[in-house]
Amino acid sequence: MLVLSSPSGAGKTTIARALLEADAGVQMSVSVTSREPRQGETDGQDYHFVDADKFKSMLDQDEFLEWAVVFDNFYGTPKEPVELALAKGLDVLFDIDWQGTEKLAKSSKKDLVTIFLLPPSAADLQARLTERAQDPPEIVQKRMAGASNEIQHWDDYDYVVVNRDVEESLAAVRAILDAERHKRERQIGLAEFVRKLQHDL
């Protein structure tokens, strides 16, 4: 399970999409949210959009790996699709905040790799939030205020990437993923391979 977190507007969605296009071994975890869809967002692809009552019902049924309240809306990661993907040998990419990451770490630490994306500057972050024009000015200000709280959790993550350039940041994320896939304990069948190798020598 590969987590990408960042303050809103720091580029995690752009990098997540680029990683999915570049690596067929990665599947996106699609979160459930009670917030309204933004322009251009597709239900089932960007998020599963539900109302607050439906979210609470799913919560009561223990259907989430993790969940949190962010900017007065519910967000959660449904268990079943993640478990199915991992069982197929795929890596699962999570676009979640520090609260969700903290909860995943408690339940699945050995299967988890976490990356925090930082913007190059506060001015750059504000420009990105304003330029994407998906939120009214008061929400942009709320997100800027929330960014400080989000950023203070940077040192809870395994890796930190400053997103000065999307291509460079994507290359860094891919390098991290590749290195983590080569860790001894993650290579299924490696012990048997080594035993056979030694036997044949």
Backbone as JSON Lines, residues from 0, in Angstrom:
{"i":0,"aa":"M","n":[0.85,-1.18,0.0],"ca":[0.0,0.0,0.0],"c":[0.89,1.24,0.0]}
{"i":1,"aa":"L","n":[0.73,2.07,-1.03],"ca":[1.55,3.27,-1.2],"c":[0.7,4.51,-0.96]}
{"i":2,"aa":"V","n":[1.03,5.27,0.05],"ca":[0.28,6.48,0.39],"c":[0.99,7.72,-0.14]}
{"i":3,"aa":"L","n":[0.23,8.58,-0.81],"ca":[0.69,9.91,-1.19],"c":[-0.16,10.92,-0.42]}
{"i":4,"aa":"S","n":[0.46,11.74,0.39],"ca":[-0.25,12.79,1.1],"c":[0.4,14.13,0.81]}
{"i":5,"aa":"S","n":[-0.4,15.2,0.92],"ca":[0.12,16.55,0.76],"c":[-0.99,17.51,1.15]}
{"i":6,"aa":"P","n":[-0.63,18.77,1.39],"ca":[-1.7,19.75,1.52],"c":[-2.42,19.88,0.18]}
{"i":7,"aa":"S","n":[-3.69,20.25,0.22],"ca":[-4.48,20.42,-1.0],"c":[-3.79,21.41,-1.94]}
{"i":8,"aa":"G","n":[-3.6,21.0,-3.2],"ca":[-2.98,21.88,-4.18],"c":[-1.5,21.66,-4.38]}
{"i":9,"aa":"A","n":[-0.89,20.74,-3.63],"ca":[0.56,20.52,-3.76],"c":[0.92,19.54,-4.88]}
{"i":10,"aa":"G","n":[-0.1,18.96,-5.53],"ca":[0.18,18.15,-6.72],"c":[0.02,16.66,-6.59]}
{"i":11,"aa":"K","n":[-0.53,16.17,-5.47],"ca":[-0.57,14.71,-5.3],"c":[-1.49,14.03,-6.31]}
{"i":12,"aa":"T","n":[-2.61,14.69,-6.68],"ca":[-3.53,14.07,-7.64],"c":[-2.87,13.97,-9.01]}
{"i":13,"aa":"T","n":[-2.15,15.0,-9.43],"ca":[-1.44,14.99,-10.71],"c":[-0.4,13.87,-10.74]}
{"i":14,"aa":"I","n":[0.36,13.75,-9.66],"ca":[1.41,12.72,-9.6],"c":[0.8,11.33,-9.5]}
{"i":15,"aa":"A","n":[-0.28,11.2,-8.75],"ca":[-0.96,9.91,-8.64],"c":[-1.45,9.44,-10.0]}
{"i":16,"aa":"R","n":[-2.07,10.34,-10.77],"ca":[-2.57,9.97,-12.1],"c":[-1.43,9.58,-13.03]}
{"i":17,"aa":"A","n":[-0.34,10.32,-12.97],"ca":[0.82,10.02,-13.83],"c":[1.43,8.66,-13.46]}
{"i":18,"aa":"L","n":[1.48,8.36,-12.17],"ca":[2.03,7.07,-11.72],"c":[1.16,5.92,-12.21]}
{"i":19,"aa":"L","n":[-0.16,6.08,-12.14],"ca":[-1.08,5.04,-12.61],"c":[-0.92,4.79,-14.1]}
{"i":20,"aa":"E","n":[-0.7,5.86,-14.87],"ca":[-0.49,5.72,-16.31],"c":[0.84,5.03,-16.62]}
{"i":21,"aa":"A","n":[1.84,5.29,-15.78],"ca":[3.19,4.79,-16.05],"c":[3.42,3.36,-15.55]}
{"i":22,"aa":"D","n":[2.61,2.89,-14.62],"ca":[2.89,1.6,-13.96],"c":[1.62,0.76,-13.85]}
{"i":23,"aa":"A","n":[1.54,-0.29,-14.67],"ca":[0.35,-1.15,-14.68],"c":[0.2,-1.98,-13.41]}
{"i":24,"aa":"G","n":[1.26,-2.03,-12.61],"ca":[1.21,-2.8,-11.36],"c":[0.62,-2.04,-10.19]}
{"i":25,"aa":"V","n":[0.14,-0.81,-10.45],"ca":[-0.43,0.02,-9.4],"c":[-1.91,0.26,-9.68]}
{"i":26,"aa":"Q","n":[-2.72,0.08,-8.66],"ca":[-4.16,0.35,-8.76],"c":[-4.55,1.42,-7.75]}
{"i":27,"aa":"M","n":[-5.39,2.35,-8.16],"ca":[-5.82,3.43,-7.28],"c":[-6.88,2.95,-6.31]}
{"i":28,"aa":"S","n":[-6.73,3.33,-5.05],"ca":[-7.81,3.14,-4.09],"c":[-8.76,4.32,-4.22]}
{"i":29,"aa":"V","n":[-10.0,4.06,-4.58],"ca":[-10.98,5.13,-4.77],"c":[-11.73,5.33,-3.46]}
{"i":30,"aa":"S","n":[-11.55,6.51,-2.87],"ca":[-12.17,6.81,-1.58],"c":[-13.66,7.1,-1.73]}
{"i":31,"aa":"V","n":[-14.36,6.91,-0.63],"ca":[-15.77,7.29,-0.52],"c":[-15.82,8.65,0.17]}
{"i":32,"aa":"T","n":[-16.63,9.57,-0.33],"ca":[-16.74,10.88,0.33],"c":[-18.18,11.38,0.34]}
{"i":33,"aa":"S","n":[-18.48,12.17,1.35],"ca":[-19.8,12.79,1.45],"c":[-19.83,14.19,0.82]}
{"i":34,"aa":"R","n":[-18.68,14.67,0.31],"ca":[-18.69,16.01,-0.29],"c":[-19.28,15.96,-1.69]}
{"i":35,"aa":"E","n":[-19.69,17.13,-2.17],"ca":[-20.25,17.25,-3.52],"c":[-19.13,17.09,-4.56]}
{"i":36,"aa":"P","n":[-19.43,16.48,-5.71],"ca":[-18.4,16.38,-6.77],"c":[-18.0,17.75,-7.29]}
{"i":37,"aa":"R","n":[-16.7,17.91,-7.58],"ca":[-16.24,19.12,-8.25],"c":[-16.47,18.96,-9.75]}
{"i":38,"aa":"Q","n":[-16.41,20.08,-10.46],"ca":[-16.59,20.05,-11.92],"c":[-15.55,19.12,-12.54]}
{"i":39,"aa":"G","n":[-16.03,18.2,-13.37],"ca":[-15.12,17.28,-14.07],"c":[-14.86,15.99,-13.33]}
{"i":40,"aa":"E","n":[-15.29,15.87,-12.07],"ca":[-15.07,14.63,-11.32],"c":[-16.14,13.6,-11.69]}
{"i":41,"aa":"T","n":[-15.71,12.33,-11.73],"ca":[-16.6,11.23,-12.11],"c":[-16.79,10.29,-10.92]}
{"i":42,"aa":"D","n":[-18.05,9.98,-10.64],"ca":[-18.37,9.04,-9.56],"c":[-17.8,7.66,-9.9]}
{"i":43,"aa":"G","n":[-17.11,7.06,-8.93],"ca":[-16.52,5.74,-9.14],"c":[-15.11,5.79,-9.68]}
{"i":44,"aa":"Q","n":[-14.72,6.95,-10.21],"ca":[-13.35,7.09,-10.74],"c":[-12.52,8.01,-9.84]}
{"i":45,"aa":"D","n":[-13.04,9.21,-9.58],"ca":[-12.34,10.14,-8.68],"c":[-12.66,9.82,-7.22]}
{"i":46,"aa":"Y","n":[-13.92,9.63,-6.95],"ca":[-14.44,9.25,-5.62],"c":[-15.72,8.46,-5.83]}
{"i":47,"aa":"H","n":[-16.13,7.75,-4.78],"ca":[-17.5,7.26,-4.7],"c":[-18.25,8.31,-3.88]}
{"i":48,"aa":"F","n":[-19.16,9.02,-4.53],"ca":[-19.88,10.11,-3.85],"c":[-21.15,9.56,-3.21]}
{"i":49,"aa":"V","n":[-21.28,9.76,-1.91],"ca":[-22.45,9.3,-1.16],"c":[-22.9,10.43,-0.24]}
{"i":50,"aa":"D","n":[-24.12,10.32,0.29],"ca":[-24.53,11.32,1.28],"c":[-24.03,10.9,2.66]}
{"i":51,"aa":"A","n":[-24.14,11.81,3.62],"ca":[-23.59,11.56,4.96],"c":[-24.24,10.35,5.63]}
{"i":52,"aa":"D","n":[-25.54,10.15,5.4],"ca":[-26.23,9.01,6.0],"c":[-25.69,7.69,5.48]}
{"i":53,"aa":"K","n":[-25.46,7.62,4.16],"ca":[-24.91,6.39,3.56],"c":[-23.51,6.14,4.1]}
{"i":54,"aa":"F","n":[-22.71,7.21,4.23],"ca":[-21.35,7.06,4.76],"c":[-21.4,6.48,6.17]}
{"i":55,"aa":"K","n":[-22.28,7.03,7.0],"ca":[-22.4,6.56,8.39],"c":[-22.87,5.11,8.44]}
{"i":56,"aa":"S","n":[-23.73,4.72,7.52],"ca":[-24.19,3.34,7.44],"c":[-23.01,2.41,7.09]}
{"i":57,"aa":"M","n":[-22.17,2.81,6.14],"ca":[-20.98,2.02,5.78],"c":[-20.02,1.93,6.97]}
{"i":58,"aa":"L","n":[-19.93,3.02,7.71],"ca":[-19.09,3.06,8.91],"c":[-19.59,2.05,9.95]}
{"i":59,"aa":"D","n":[-20.9,2.02,10.12],"ca":[-21.51,1.07,11.08],"c":[-21.28,-0.38,10.67]}
{"i":60,"aa":"Q","n":[-21.17,-0.61,9.35],"ca":[-20.95,-1.97,8.84],"c":[-19.47,-2.34,8.79]}
{"i":61,"aa":"D","n":[-18.59,-1.45,9.31],"ca":[-17.14,-1.69,9.34],"c":[-16.57,-1.93,7.94]}
{"i":62,"aa":"E","n":[-16.99,-1.1,6.98],"ca":[-16.58,-1.27,5.58],"c":[-15.32,-0.47,5.21]}
{"i":63,"aa":"F","n":[-14.75,0.27,6.17],"ca":[-13.6,1.13,5.85],"c":[-12.31,0.65,6.5]}
{"i":64,"aa":"L","n":[-11.21,0.76,5.75],"ca":[-9.87,0.55,6.32],"c":[-9.5,1.73,7.21]}
{"i":65,"aa":"E","n":[-9.89,2.93,6.76],"ca":[-9.66,4.16,7.52],"c":[-10.7,5.17,7.07]}
{"i":66,"aa":"W","n":[-10.95,6.15,7.95],"ca":[-11.86,7.24,7.57],"c":[-11.51,8.48,8.4]}
{"i":67,"aa":"A","n":[-11.94,9.63,7.91],"ca":[-11.67,10.89,8.6],"c":[-12.69,11.93,8.17]}
{"i":68,"aa":"V","n":[-12.77,12.99,8.97],"ca":[-13.57,14.16,8.6],"c":[-12.6,15.27,8.2]}
{"i":69,"aa":"V","n":[-12.73,15.76,6.96],"ca":[-11.84,16.8,6.44],"c":[-12.71,17.92,5.85]}
{"i":70,"aa":"F","n":[-12.5,19.16,6.32],"ca":[-13.3,20.31,5.87],"c":[-14.81,19.99,5.93]}
{"i":71,"aa":"D","n":[-15.23,19.4,7.05],"ca":[-16.64,19.11,7.34],"c":[-17.26,18.02,6.46]}
{"i":72,"aa":"N","n":[-16.44,17.28,5.74],"ca":[-16.93,16.16,4.92],"c":[-16.26,14.86,5.35]}
{"i":73,"aa":"F","n":[-16.98,13.75,5.18],"ca":[-16.44,12.43,5.47],"c":[-15.65,11.9,4.28]}
{"i":74,"aa":"Y","n":[-14.51,11.27,4.57],"ca":[-13.72,10.56,3.56],"c":[-13.33,9.21,4.15]}
{"i":75,"aa":"G","n":[-13.38,8.15,3.33],"ca":[-12.99,6.83,3.84],"c":[-12.49,5.93,2.73]}
{"i":76,"aa":"T","n":[-11.67,4.94,3.1],"ca":[-11.13,3.96,2.16],"c":[-11.88,2.65,2.33]}
{"i":77,"aa":"P","n":[-12.64,2.23,1.3],"ca":[-13.35,0.95,1.41],"c":[-12.38,-0.24,1.43]}
{"i":78,"aa":"K","n":[-12.65,-1.19,2.32],"ca":[-11.74,-2.34,2.51],"c":[-11.68,-3.28,1.32]}
{"i":79,"aa":"E","n":[-12.84,-3.7,0.83],"ca":[-12.9,-4.83,-0.11],"c":[-12.05,-4.66,-1.36]}
{"i":80,"aa":"P","n":[-12.15,-3.52,-2.11],"ca":[-11.34,-3.4,-3.32],"c":[-9.83,-3.42,-3.05]}
{"i":81,"aa":"V","n":[-9.41,-2.88,-1.9],"ca":[-7.98,-2.88,-1.54],"c":[-7.5,-4.31,-1.3]}
{"i":82,"aa":"E","n":[-8.28,-5.06,-0.54],"ca":[-7.9,-6.44,-0.22],"c":[-7.84,-7.3,-1.48]}
{"i":83,"aa":"L","n":[-8.79,-7.09,-2.41],"ca":[-8.8,-7.85,-3.66],"c":[-7.58,-7.53,-4.51]}
{"i":84,"aa":"A","n":[-7.23,-6.25,-4.6],"ca":[-6.06,-5.83,-5.4],"c":[-4.77,-6.41,-4.83]}
{"i":85,"aa":"L","n":[-4.61,-6.31,-3.51],"ca":[-3.4,-6.84,-2.87],"c":[-3.28,-8.35,-3.07]}
{"i":86,"aa":"A","n":[-4.41,-9.04,-3.02],"ca":[-4.42,-10.5,-3.22],"c":[-3.99,-10.87,-4.63]}
{"i":87,"aa":"K","n":[-4.21,-9.97,-5.6],"ca":[-3.78,-10.21,-6.99],"c":[-2.31,-9.85,-7.2]}
{"i":88,"aa":"G","n":[-1.65,-9.31,-6.16],"ca":[-0.25,-8.93,-6.29],"c":[-0.04,-7.52,-6.8]}
{"i":89,"aa":"L","n":[-1.11,-6.73,-6.82],"ca":[-0.98,-5.33,-7.24],"c":[-0.59,-4.45,-6.05]}
{"i":90,"aa":"D","n":[0.04,-3.31,-6.34],"ca":[0.26,-2.29,-5.32],"c":[-0.93,-1.35,-5.37]}
{"i":91,"aa":"V","n":[-1.36,-0.88,-4.2],"ca":[-2.53,0.0,-4.14],"c":[-2.08,1.4,-3.71]}
{"i":92,"aa":"L","n":[-2.46,2.38,-4.52],"ca":[-2.09,3.78,-4.28],"c":[-3.21,4.51,-3.54]}
{"i":93,"aa":"F","n":[-2.84,5.2,-2.46],"ca":[-3.8,5.95,-1.66],"c":[-3.5,7.44,-1.73]}
{"i":94,"aa":"D","n":[-4.54,8.22,-2.04],"ca":[-4.44,9.69,-2.03],"c":[-5.24,10.13,-0.79]}
{"i":95,"aa":"I","n":[-4.59,10.09,0.38],"ca":[-5.29,10.37,1.64],"c":[-4.45,11.33,2.5]}
{"i":96,"aa":"D","n":[-5.09,11.88,3.53],"ca":[-4.4,12.85,4.39],"c":[-3.7,12.15,5.55]}
{"i":97,"aa":"W","n":[-3.09,12.94,6.43],"ca":[-2.3,12.37,7.54],"c":[-3.16,11.57,8.51]}
{"i":98,"aa":"Q","n":[-4.43,11.96,8.65],"ca":[-5.3,11.22,9.58],"c":[-5.52,9.79,9.08]}
{"i":99,"aa":"G","n":[-5.82,9.68,7.79],"ca":[-6.02,8.36,7.2],"c":[-4.75,7.53,7.21]}
{"i":100,"aa":"T","n":[-3.62,8.2,6.95],"ca":[-2.32,7.51,6.95],"c":[-2.01,6.95,8.33]}
{"i":101,"aa":"E","n":[-2.29,7.74,9.35],"ca":[-2.06,7.33,10.73],"c":[-2.87,6.08,11.07]}
{"i":102,"aa":"K","n":[-4.13,6.06,10.62],"ca":[-4.99,4.9,10.89],"c":[-4.53,3.66,10.12]}
{"i":103,"aa":"L","n":[-4.1,3.84,8.86],"ca":[-3.58,2.71,8.09],"c":[-2.32,2.15,8.74]}
{"i":104,"aa":"A","n":[-1.47,3.04,9.24],"ca":[-0.21,2.61,9.87],"c":[-0.47,1.73,11.09]}
{"i":105,"aa":"K","n":[-1.55,2.02,11.82],"ca":[-1.86,1.22,13.01],"c":[-2.3,-0.18,12.65]}
{"i":106,"aa":"S","n":[-2.98,-0.32,11.49],"ca":[-3.53,-1.64,11.14],"c":[-2.64,-2.42,10.17]}
{"i":107,"aa":"S","n":[-1.82,-1.73,9.38],"ca":[-1.11,-2.41,8.28],"c":[0.31,-1.9,8.09]}
{"i":108,"aa":"K","n":[1.04,-1.64,9.16],"ca":[2.34,-0.98,9.06],"c":[3.32,-1.68,8.12]}
{"i":109,"aa":"K","n":[3.39,-3.01,8.18],"ca":[4.42,-3.7,7.39],"c":[4.12,-3.69,5.89]}
{"i":110,"aa":"D","n":[2.86,-3.46,5.51],"ca":[2.48,-3.4,4.1],"c":[2.39,-1.98,3.57]}
{"i":111,"aa":"L","n":[2.84,-1.0,4.36],"ca":[2.6,0.4,4.04],"c":[3.9,1.15,3.74]}
{"i":112,"aa":"V","n":[3.87,1.96,2.67],"ca":[4.95,2.89,2.35],"c":[4.31,4.27,2.21]}
{"i":113,"aa":"T","n":[4.85,5.27,2.92],"ca":[4.21,6.58,2.93],"c":[5.13,7.67,2.38]}
{"i":114,"aa":"I","n":[4.55,8.52,1.52],"ca":[5.29,9.62,0.9],"c":[4.51,10.92,1.13]}
{"i":115,"aa":"F","n":[5.22,11.95,1.6],"ca":[4.59,13.26,1.78],"c":[5.13,14.22,0.73]}
{"i":116,"aa":"L","n":[4.22,14.87,0.0],"ca":[4.6,15.86,-1.02],"c":[4.47,17.25,-0.43]}
{"i":117,"aa":"L","n":[5.53,18.03,-0.56],"ca":[5.52,19.42,-0.1],"c":[5.52,20.36,-1.31]}
{"i":118,"aa":"P","n":[4.82,21.5,-1.21],"ca":[4.94,22.5,-2.27],"c":[6.28,23.22,-2.13]}
{"i":119,"aa":"P","n":[6.8,23.84,-3.2],"ca":[8.08,24.53,-3.1],"c":[8.01,25.79,-2.24]}
{"i":120,"aa":"S","n":[6.8,26.4,-2.13],"ca":[6.64,27.59,-1.29],"c":[5.16,27.79,-1.0]}
{"i":121,"aa":"A","n":[4.87,28.63,0.01],"ca":[3.47,28.96,0.33],"c":[2.82,29.72,-0.82]}
{"i":122,"aa":"A","n":[3.59,30.62,-1.45],"ca":[3.06,31.4,-2.58],"c":[2.68,30.5,-3.74]}
{"i":123,"aa":"D","n":[3.52,29.48,-3.98],"ca":[3.25,28.54,-5.06],"c":[1.97,27.75,-4.76]}
{"i":124,"aa":"L","n":[1.8,27.34,-3.51],"ca":[0.6,26.59,-3.11],"c":[-0.66,27.44,-3.33]}
{"i":125,"aa":"Q","n":[-0.62,28.69,-2.9],"ca":[-1.78,29.57,-3.07],"c":[-2.1,29.77,-4.55]}
{"i":126,"aa":"A","n":[-1.06,29.94,-5.36],"ca":[-1.26,30.12,-6.8],"c":[-1.92,28.89,-7.42]}
{"i":127,"aa":"R","n":[-1.47,27.7,-7.04],"ca":[-2.06,26.47,-7.58],"c":[-3.52,26.34,-7.19]}
{"i":128,"aa":"L","n":[-3.83,26.63,-5.93],"ca":[-5.22,26.53,-5.46],"c":[-6.12,27.54,-6.17]}
{"i":129,"aa":"T","n":[-5.59,28.72,-6.41],"ca":[-6.38,29.77,-7.07],"c":[-6.54,29.47,-8.56]}
{"i":130,"aa":"E","n":[-5.46,29.0,-9.2],"ca":[-5.49,28.75,-10.65],"c":[-6.4,27.59,-11.03]}
{"i":131,"aa":"R","n":[-6.52,26.59,-10.16],"ca":[-7.35,25.45,-10.56],"c":[-8.83,25.82,-10.57]}
{"i":132,"aa":"A","n":[-9.2,26.91,-9.89],"ca":[-10.56,27.5,-9.97],"c":[-11.68,26.5,-9.74]}
{"i":133,"aa":"Q","n":[-11.41,25.51,-8.88],"ca":[-12.45,24.54,-8.57],"c":[-13.21,24.9,-7.3]}
{"i":134,"aa":"D","n":[-12.66,25.81,-6.52],"ca":[-13.26,26.18,-5.25],"c":[-13.43,27.69,-5.17]}
{"i":135,"aa":"P","n":[-14.48,28.17,-4.47],"ca":[-14.62,29.62,-4.28],"c":[-13.5,30.16,-3.38]}
{"i":136,"aa":"P","n":[-13.25,31.5,-3.41],"ca":[-12.13,32.09,-2.66],"c":[-12.11,31.74,-1.18]}
{"i":137,"aa":"E","n":[-13.29,31.65,-0.55],"ca":[-13.31,31.36,0.89],"c":[-12.82,29.94,1.18]}
{"i":138,"aa":"I","n":[-13.08,29.0,0.23],"ca":[-12.58,27.62,0.41],"c":[-11.07,27.59,0.18]}
{"i":139,"aa":"V","n":[-10.59,28.37,-0.78],"ca":[-9.14,28.46,-1.02],"c":[-8.44,28.92,0.26]}
{"i":140,"aa":"Q","n":[-8.99,29.94,0.92],"ca":[-8.4,30.44,2.16],"c":[-8.44,29.39,3.27]}
{"i":141,"aa":"K","n":[-9.56,28.64,3.31],"ca":[-9.69,27.57,4.31],"c":[-8.64,26.48,4.06]}
{"i":142,"aa":"R","n":[-8.42,26.17,2.78],"ca":[-7.42,25.15,2.43],"c":[-5.99,25.64,2.75]}
{"i":143,"aa":"M","n":[-5.74,26.92,2.54],"ca":[-4.43,27.47,2.89],"c":[-4.21,27.38,4.41]}
{"i":144,"aa":"A","n":[-5.25,27.68,5.18],"ca":[-5.14,27.58,6.64],"c":[-4.92,26.12,7.05]}
{"i":145,"aa":"G","n":[-5.61,25.19,6.35],"ca":[-5.46,23.77,6.65],"c":[-4.11,23.22,6.26]}
{"i":146,"aa":"A","n":[-3.45,23.86,5.27],"ca":[-2.15,23.37,4.78],"c":[-1.11,23.36,5.89]}
{"i":147,"aa":"S","n":[-1.14,24.38,6.74],"ca":[-0.16,24.45,7.84],"c":[-0.32,23.25,8.78]}
{"i":148,"aa":"N","n":[-1.56,22.91,9.08],"ca":[-1.83,21.76,9.95],"c":[-1.39,20.46,9.28]}
{"i":149,"aa":"E","n":[-1.67,20.34,7.97],"ca":[-1.29,19.14,7.23],"c":[0.23,18.99,7.2]}
{"i":150,"aa":"I","n":[0.93,20.09,6.89],"ca":[2.38,20.05,6.73],"c":[3.11,19.68,8.02]}
{"i":151,"aa":"Q","n":[2.52,20.0,9.17],"ca":[3.22,19.69,10.42],"c":[3.37,18.19,10.66]}
{"i":152,"aa":"H","n":[2.7,17.37,9.85],"ca":[2.8,15.9,9.99],"c":[3.81,15.29,9.02]}
{"i":153,"aa":"W","n":[4.6,16.12,8.33],"ca":[5.54,15.62,7.32],"c":[6.51,14.58,7.88]}
{"i":154,"aa":"D","n":[6.88,14.75,9.15],"ca":[7.92,13.85,9.68],"c":[7.36,12.52,10.18]}
{"i":155,"aa":"D","n":[6.05,12.27,9.97],"ca":[5.48,10.96,10.26],"c":[5.61,10.01,9.06]}
{"i":156,"aa":"Y","n":[6.11,10.55,7.95],"ca":[6.14,9.79,6.69],"c":[7.52,9.18,6.44]}
{"i":157,"aa":"D","n":[7.53,8.08,5.64],"ca":[8.79,7.41,5.32],"c":[9.66,8.25,4.39]}
{"i":158,"aa":"Y","n":[9.02,8.92,3.44],"ca":[9.73,9.7,2.43],"c":[9.08,11.07,2.27]}
{"i":159,"aa":"V","n":[9.88,12.07,1.89],"ca":[9.36,13.42,1.62],"c":[9.9,13.87,0.26]}
{"i":160,"aa":"V","n":[8.99,14.37,-0.6],"ca":[9.37,14.87,-1.92],"c":[8.86,16.31,-2.03]}
{"i":161,"aa":"V","n":[9.76,17.25,-2.33],"ca":[9.35,18.64,-2.58],"c":[9.0,18.75,-4.06]}
{"i":162,"aa":"N","n":[7.73,19.07,-4.34],"ca":[7.22,19.03,-5.71],"c":[7.52,20.34,-6.46]}
{"i":163,"aa":"R","n":[8.79,20.51,-6.83],"ca":[9.2,21.69,-7.63],"c":[8.87,21.49,-9.1]}
{"i":164,"aa":"D","n":[8.93,20.23,-9.54],"ca":[8.7,19.89,-10.94],"c":[7.99,18.53,-10.98]}
{"i":165,"aa":"V","n":[6.87,18.45,-11.7],"ca":[6.05,17.24,-11.69],"c":[6.83,16.03,-12.19]}
{"i":166,"aa":"E","n":[7.57,16.19,-13.28],"ca":[8.32,15.04,-13.84],"c":[9.38,14.54,-12.85]}
{"i":167,"aa":"E","n":[10.09,15.46,-12.21],"ca":[11.11,15.06,-11.23],"c":[10.46,14.39,-10.02]}
{"i":168,"aa":"S","n":[9.33,14.92,-9.58],"ca":[8.63,14.33,-8.43],"c":[8.1,12.95,-8.76]}
{"i":169,"aa":"L","n":[7.55,12.8,-9.97],"ca":[7.07,11.48,-10.41],"c":[8.23,10.48,-10.45]}
{"i":170,"aa":"A","n":[9.38,10.9,-10.96],"ca":[10.55,10.02,-11.01],"c":[10.97,9.6,-9.61]}
{"i":171,"aa":"A","n":[10.9,10.53,-8.66],"ca":[11.25,10.21,-7.27],"c":[10.28,9.19,-6.68]}
{"i":172,"aa":"V","n":[8.99,9.39,-6.92],"ca":[7.97,8.46,-6.4],"c":[8.15,7.08,-7.02]}
{"i":173,"aa":"R","n":[8.44,7.03,-8.33],"ca":[8.66,5.73,-8.99],"c":[9.91,5.03,-8.46]}
{"i":174,"aa":"A","n":[10.95,5.81,-8.15],"ca":[12.18,5.23,-7.59],"c":[11.92,4.63,-6.21]}
{"i":175,"aa":"I","n":[11.13,5.35,-5.4],"ca":[10.76,4.86,-4.07],"c":[9.98,3.55,-4.2]}
{"i":176,"aa":"L","n":[8.99,3.53,-5.08],"ca":[8.17,2.34,-5.28],"c":[9.02,1.16,-5.73]}
{"i":177,"aa":"D","n":[9.93,1.41,-6.67],"ca":[10.79,0.34,-7.18],"c":[11.68,-0.22,-6.07]}
{"i":178,"aa":"A","n":[12.26,0.67,-5.27],"ca":[13.13,0.22,-4.17],"c":[12.34,-0.6,-3.15]}
{"i":179,"aa":"E","n":[11.14,-0.13,-2.83],"ca":[10.33,-0.85,-1.83],"c":[9.89,-2.22,-2.35]}
{"i":180,"aa":"R","n":[9.64,-2.33,-3.65],"ca":[9.28,-3.63,-4.23],"c":[10.44,-4.62,-4.14]}
{"i":181,"aa":"H","n":[11.66,-4.11,-4.12],"ca":[12.84,-4.99,-4.07],"c":[13.28,-5.33,-2.65]}
{"i":182,"aa":"K","n":[12.56,-4.81,-1.65],"ca":[12.91,-5.21,-0.28],"c":[12.75,-6.72,-0.13]}
{"i":183,"aa":"R","n":[13.68,-7.3,0.58],"ca":[13.72,-8.76,0.71],"c":[12.38,-9.35,1.15]}
{"i":184,"aa":"E","n":[11.78,-8.75,2.18],"ca":[10.55,-9.33,2.75],"c":[9.33,-9.19,1.83]}
{"i":185,"aa":"R","n":[9.44,-8.33,0.8],"ca":[8.29,-8.14,-0.1],"c":[8.38,-9.03,-1.34]}
{"i":186,"aa":"Q","n":[9.49,-9.72,-1.53],"ca":[9.65,-10.54,-2.73],"c":[9.15,-11.96,-2.47]}
{"i":187,"aa":"I","n":[7.92,-12.19,-2.9],"ca":[7.28,-13.48,-2.69],"c":[8.03,-14.55,-3.49]}
{"i":188,"aa":"G","n":[8.32,-15.66,-2.82],"ca":[9.0,-16.77,-3.49],"c":[10.51,-16.64,-3.55]}
{"i":189,"aa":"L","n":[11.05,-15.56,-2.95],"ca":[12.5,-15.32,-3.04],"c":[13.29,-16.4,-2.3]}
{"i":190,"aa":"A","n":[12.83,-16.8,-1.11],"ca":[13.56,-17.81,-0.32],"c":[13.66,-19.12,-1.1]}
{"i":191,"aa":"E","n":[12.56,-19.51,-1.75],"ca":[12.56,-20.74,-2.54],"c":[13.5,-20.62,-3.74]}
{"i":192,"aa":"F","n":[13.51,-19.44,-4.37],"ca":[14.41,-19.18,-5.5],"c":[15.88,-19.32,-5.07]}
{"i":193,"aa":"V","n":[16.2,-18.75,-3.92],"ca":[17.59,-18.8,-3.43],"c":[17.98,-20.24,-3.08]}
{"i":194,"aa":"R","n":[17.05,-20.98,-2.46],"ca":[17.33,-22.38,-2.11],"c":[17.65,-23.18,-3.37]}
{"i":195,"aa":"K","n":[16.85,-22.99,-4.41],"ca":[17.08,-23.7,-5.67],"c":[18.41,-23.29,-6.3]}
{"i":196,"aa":"L","n":[18.7,-22.0,-6.24],"ca":[19.95,-21.48,-6.79],"c":[21.15,-22.13,-6.09]}
{"i":197,"aa":"Q","n":[21.07,-22.19,-4.76],"ca":[22.17,-22.8,-3.99],"c":[22.3,-24.3,-4.29]}
{"i":198,"aa":"H","n":[21.14,-24.92,-4.44],"ca":[21.14,-26.37,-4.74],"c":[21.8,-26.67,-6.09]}
{"i":199,"aa":"D","n":[21.55,-25.76,-7.06],"ca":[22.07,-25.98,-8.43],"c":[23.52,-25.6,-8.61]}
{"i":200,"aa":"L","n":[24.08,-24.89,-7.63],"ca":[25.48,-24.45,-7.76],"c":[26.44,-25.61,-7.5]}
